[in-house]
């Protein structure tokens, strides 16, 4: 999947896949979703996702909501938050972000 957002091309075929997350719901559950975090060659972050009617990827179909998919650009801090929220390995996080030791 690829998209042009704010004049920038986000293409999962040319970006590096950092990590993938799937919800614990069955694919037929309205809460199901799946997301992949990517980083472009120039260092931009984005998520490619798909999900059912209760996910952030849902689409409107007339008066109801159903499955959808899309691309969402992320700032560095949003990408870090995504990593922390979705349980990305600490070594991988340190590789991409400036992390201060506690």
ABEGO torsion letter per residue (X at the ends): XBBBBGGBBBBAAABBBABBBBBABBAABAABBBBBBBBBAAGBBBBBBBBBAABAABBBBEABBBBBBEBBBBBAAAAAAAAAAAGBBAAAAAAABBBBBX
